[in-house]
Amino acid sequence: MNTINNQSFIRNMKILVLNCGSSSIKYQLVDMAKNAEVMAKGLLERIGLEMGEFTHKWNGQKHYEQLPIPDHTAGIKIVLNALIDPEMGVIKNFNEIGAVGNRVAHGGETFDKSVLVTDEVIEKIKALTPLAPLHTPGNLAGIYAMREVLPGVPQVAVFDTAFHSTLPPKSYLYGVPYEYYEKYGVRRYGFHGTSHKFVAEKAAKMIGRDWNDLKIISCHLGSGASICAIDHGKSFDTTMGMTPLEGLLMGSRPGDVDPGVIEFIIKKEIVDNGKDWKDITKILNKQSGLVGISGGKQDMRDIRAGRDAGDVRATYAFDMFAQRVKRYIGGYMAEMGGCDLLLFTGGIGENAWFMRRPILENMECLGIKVDFSKNDNVMGEDIILSTPDSKMAVVVVTTDEEYVIASDTYALVK
């Protein structure tokens, strides 16, 4: 590996953005000197399995291969070598990488903003692992791997939960004994904060307003989905809770469910069958939600196709997703005493116009009026859907969490 110059960031302002999961690494190389231009991006999947997958995109070109990726350190080396590769690379050497921005899922009550990564910060993130046992180990693995491979490059941790640090107690406390909050930090933390903040500001600009003057409902709809009530620039309430399991029906997560159902499943499926109690984590994170209801379909396009073909379970999944989103939009309007701006973002929110339609239909009672000729068949673009006489603006806005991570990293490191 090349030697790293600690002043390289000042000269080059190129930031490597990492989003490390338990078995994946999503990355972008962003040039802040060129208006946050994405020089290259890619994805490593199936880390730790017999054969992994690597996709790298640059200059309109794409490279894909299958290869062993034993751990995150090996994955990081693959990413870095691709960035300087004679054919698919976009930089000459590692000195051009000035900093690394890491997405970290859970900051608990410890972190209310992005921070430079230090030994102390790492220990604090480790201490929060019980709050996000599926996400935090992967996040830390990316940080450790970068320290090993490029030890001289400064790193920043950007927390999914930070934006929600403004939640009031009435929004974040659960109806369980208060001592569990005091002893274990049992409370709502919320996620997708990086996205909610970015799209709320962006959507407000689309309608010529300052987001600090508005009541906004932000619907980040994708495989992971959450809605956030934003009152004058601050997160007021959000659907995801202590973990990303709560709230909306999601790709493979159940969303809101009677806790007694979990107890019942543990007894019937795990205890009575002599299974490991940890199997409930797999059931709730990987086998529930749209996958569990539809019988294996997670992509909303596949669920729509199944519904159109008369698949009853796909129809259930489709209708349940739309209903849950409607429920929270109405609830958050009541909580905030109205809404000035309703926005849709994320993979489903931006592209699945056929899901936006049932969500927005029959909402005139709430003052929501939409021109469906603008909605239908619109995918992946920023657009205002509401009619001039709608009591609130309704928009589709594309999110860019990697840009926010790069911006926070730049601000802290420069």
NORURPE-V278311 format. One record per run of one state. SS is the DSSP state (~ for helix, > for strand, _ for the rest). FROM is the first residue (numbers start at 1). TO is the last residue. Records with the same first field share a line. If there is no record, write none. Layout:
SS = FROM-TO + FROM-TO
//
This chain:
_ = 1-7 + 13-13 + 21-24 + 35-36 + 46-51 + 59-60 + 68-71 + 84-93 + 105-114 + 117-118 + 128-128 + 132-135 + 150-153 + 160-161 + 167-168 + 173-177 + 185-192 + 207-210 + 214-214 + 221-225 + 232-233 + 239-258 + 272-278 + 287-288 + 295-299 + 309-311 + 337-340 + 352-352 + 361-363 + 367-369 + 371-371 + 376-382 + 385-385 + 387-392 + 397-400 + 414-414
~ = 8-12 + 32-34 + 72-83 + 94-96 + 119-127 + 129-131 + 136-149 + 162-166 + 169-172 + 178-184 + 193-206 + 211-213 + 259-271 + 279-286 + 289-294 + 300-308 + 312-336 + 346-351 + 353-360 + 364-366 + 372-375 + 401-413
> = 14-20 + 25-31 + 37-45 + 52-58 + 61-67 + 97-104 + 115-116 + 154-159 + 215-220 + 226-231 + 234-238 + 341-345 + 370-370 + 383-384 + 386-386 + 393-396
//
